[in-house]
Amino acid sequence: PKHIVASISYSVSPIMMPSKSSSDTVATSPMHMSGKFEARIIGSAVAGISELALFHPVDTIAKRLMSTETQLVILNSPAQTAMNLNSAIFRNAAGESVGRKAVSLFPGIGFGAAYKILQRVYKFGGQPVVKDALTKKYGSEFDERFGHKTGQTLLA
């Protein structure tokens, strides 16, 4: 049998590879906009939206069940238990359509959405860019004054 030898050539852009400065400080990405920056922003916004879509209704249901003072479970009456749960979970929308019931699980979504999405975008999208910029500009000074490990921790 013949052995096939394949040669793979590729190029690596400076954006993907860490570059060492004269003070051995690693800068992972440049400050200008790149595909990586947009991916971080979009990915973190999607994470925030997904978190809201999944967990906001669950939190709302949990809080409504904890705050209700009515006895929810009636052992000998499953129908009454279902009615109690329906009114405790959906409150004013208990008698409405499925769509209105679903919407009732998102109270205060305006503020919650703005807060959660902006929080995720900053943490996963903006913070790495700010850290890279600070490392590039002040990394060697922090390393000299505080040592490499502590300097990098303070910049993070």
Residue pairs with C-beta under 8 A, 6 or more apart in sequence:
14 30
15 29
15 30
15 34
15 36
18 26
18 27
18 28
19 26
19 27
20 26
21 27
21 136
21 139
21 140
22 140
23 139
23 140
23 143
23 144
24 143
24 148
25 135
25 136
25 139
25 140
25 143
26 135
27 132
27 135
27 136
27 139
28 128
28 132
29 36
29 37
29 128
29 129
29 132
30 132
31 129
31 132
31 133
31 136
37 125
37 129
40 124
40 125
40 128
40 129
41 121
41 125
41 126
43 124
43 125
44 120
44 121
44 123
44 124
44 125
45 117
45 120
45 121
45 125
47 120
47 124
48 113
48 116
48 117
48 118
48 119
48 120
48 121
49 113
49 117
51 116
51 120
52 109
52 112
52 113
52 116
52 117
56 105
56 106
56 109
56 112
57 102
57 105
57 106
60 105
60 106
60 107
61 89
61 105
64 88
64 89
64 91
65 72
65 88
65 89
68 88
70 84
70 87
70 88
71 84
72 81
72 84
72 85
72 88
73 81
73 84
74 80
74 81
74 84
86 94
87 94
89 105
90 96
90 101
90 104
90 105
91 104
92 104
93 100
93 101
93 103
93 104
94 101
96 104
131 155
131 156
134 155
135 152
135 155
138 155
139 151
139 152
139 155
142 151
142 152
142 154
142 155
143 151
143 152
144 151
145 151
146 154
